[in-house]
Amino acid sequence: MTIGTDSPISNSSQNPSWEFETQLLHAGISHGARLLNLSEFGSFYSRFTNACRLSILPSLMCSQCADCSVQPTVNVLQNRMAELEGGVAACGVASGSAAVVMTMLALAGAGDNFISSFHVHAGTFHQFGTLAKQMGIECRFVDSQNPVDFEAAIDGKTKFVWVESISNPGNVILDFKALSLICQNKGIPLICDNTFGCAGYFCRPIEHGVDIVVHSATKWIGGHGTTIGGIIIDGGTFDWGKHTDRFPQFHDPKSKLWERFSHRAFAVRCQFEILRDTGSTLSAPAAQQLLIGLESLAVRCERHAQNTAELADWLQEQPLVAWVNYIGHKDHQYHQEALKYFKRGFGSVICFGLRGGFQACARFCNALKMVIITTNLGDAKTLVVHPASTTHEHFSPEERAKSGVTEDMIRLSVGIEQIRDIKADFKQAFEHITEPGEIRKVNKGKIHLQNEINRRLYGPSACL
């Protein structure tokens, strides 16, 4: 079995005539795989190409390396995601968190640094601020939207710049193109967590100068909240050959990644070095579930966007709602950036504040009957969470303020239910806010949502 080819793979789709919605169902199943040239896999898979649903296929052992094997089901997911995002190759991993850490480890080591927007997912913030530090890697957070401030933080030891397409939960959108020019001039890749971009449906950062894209596939890609996974996508746009001194790992005489794989070298390093050493493997059943989710992504996201736009307008009219943060509103701080980089809509996440602050949020969450309280996002069902007491509980008050997380904030991931039913559930929950007496137990300014979840799942001993 031959892994890879000597010729670089272009960014063009294997099937350029297919529209995005068609790629969701059919991309990545051709015999000529993008990341791997699987000559044996071609004949093996041909027995299954007439099936309506991709089977969970057994792994194939790599004849060049006794330590790795090729998983055909995962490979189809990787290839499909690469096509959807306009990349050249991808690596499927066990979770979005694994995708973040593996990307960091593929590029940086002890003594190196990288630049990250301060406005990133809380889990990513902790990985960069704590885990990276334990590994001797410095993360330099930039609490600014000005590309010049990112440039000022870069030095000779900087390995990459990290941003999100839409920050979670502040809905901050940075200027990809301006940052890309800076990164190109400095000889480092620009990386974007595009989870909120929904597999390229709303946003394709590679088209705007981003070199590497990551996703938490647990969210909109799956869409059902049953399967955890992550994806790392190599845009094929960064020339590792020009920066031998900064990135020697791609020029090691043993692996010869750049010489052998050219513009796919980053994805190959993630797959056959970092994934092998960390064990963050995506299982075949998980890959199948994510592929099934992808098939309905376009129709889901269309409904997500419609419901979100209508609900954002409706929330602005509610007396108990103090403010609404939705990038689709013309007066939003980042609306112009959204128009520049987003198509087909503005995503499906809203943040809003309730008059009455923390107590109002507690009463509101407790009173919901249909809408689910959870820290997840991107489900077909509507989800809410109180970030200050859950996702950002470990942040200092100053860090929460910088992130835009306030005591009165509710983060809302809008589902695809009938919009009238979502409004009705919110309306009846709003009515409980003004009722006398405490509904939810409050201890030291926290809504113990995670304790309640743990108690339901594992019993009282699991509570913090």
Summary of the structure (lengths in Angstrom):
residues: 464
radius of gyration: 22.3
end to end distance: 50.4
largest distance: 71.8
contacts: 1619
relative contact order: 0.11
helix: 42%
strand: 14%
